[in-house]
């Protein structure tokens, strides 16, 4: 009886081990498929957008043609008829040149699914969406002062940016619209890279820093700085070597982990 109980326990343990190993394999396979699909969509979208920028005028008449999907009808867009419709939707009907952030988003999703880069998908999606809107508003506002407002069928900022800028100008004028557009664009840049804030304050400090009254004081300060740097050259060299070695080791760890 004792032997039979032991064999039953071992069979149950084997089944549990198989279930535990099958679940990660299925997840890895799902992430692999999603990652490859996202990268393929990113490449297709980018290629279609580039081709649309250069060939939009030649393909514009085909968008309203009922026989567009006939085999005899040719399209100049490198992404074919599907790429033409997809690029026209993103550029002409939505964000204009801001649509080039869309393939970057799909590329980030692909890298995340393939576990090549750690990305917070929700934050990345929000930044990508805000970036598309901000770039669309910037280009629409700039080209609103020119006669070239029909590029790509809906303007350089797309139909979304065109109608938004037109409404803002009617509400608060060109000056207020420019301030709002600049504010949205700067906020987006800060959210993308926080180092912009530090570089901005460093630039302000350089401008507002008081200059030395006499050249002699400046020369004396420079002489003292050179003496201190000569005295501290040896330890700084060692610190530089340590920093370089640490950075190399971190890169090796990252590469190994991926």
Steps between C-alpha positions, in 0.01 A plus 500: 500500500782733585663438161173575316459831685854601411441426130180705505678795655775488241246497215323802644829680541589428139168637380548818705853542364374461143226756558747746649736464204228515234355832621827698462557344158158614383558850636841521334354383171219757526745782579726391214214506249376838625851646495572390145158621385550842664843543341358401160216754540757764601713440191196490269358820650829688477559393139142592403527844666829578329358396163184704563700815571664484156210355296186634666406731211516215245284267713254760629252448216491123562360542850160598359507241220254212539722273288804557720533135601492373144816325387533736201524809722858580603610690810820696548515434874762241595260343749246425230134590523474401866808710578348794312176485700687450828739789432220727380305429818798579726641801313213666317209426730678502838843626601692604188874465549432411863389159372865396480482440876257211435765258360722591796220390732460165323876451507503557877218249546694247295816547703298465820337175386835358391642596842772712340406813692299570813223747418195617693243449228232731641746788545653431160155502336405831666830664403462378142143629474590838653802518270285445191262775614780743595691460172175529305413827674850643451507435125141616451570824688821571308347431158184696583698819422597373154312418185620140513218361712388213277806276516426128527130568446436636850796728565838437662325446834214295364129571518503467879763769544349723231152517651634525857728793414223669302264474798763624746588800283133595478465468879820653643686639201833408345706615802304291750500201267878522462543504879277195546675307221844584641389400850365163384813427298738592785303293751521203266877541462540517879295184546708320239835605645526666841861606434364788294401675824852475644659623177256790488583616854873461431458720195314760708775495764766558237314801364415654837835422668685821603813565299832587677558874536865492398695277268768459767256327734399267223863418421573431868200268522611317188852461643360357825280261306794373296703440817219305663439296188869409478498388864183299456582354158614162634187416702271628224675273251439206729137598541460523123644151460266365765201665336597358161542152644167524678322614185656214302396248762145638506477471121627143516241412765224658295606317187520172686163551661337562166 
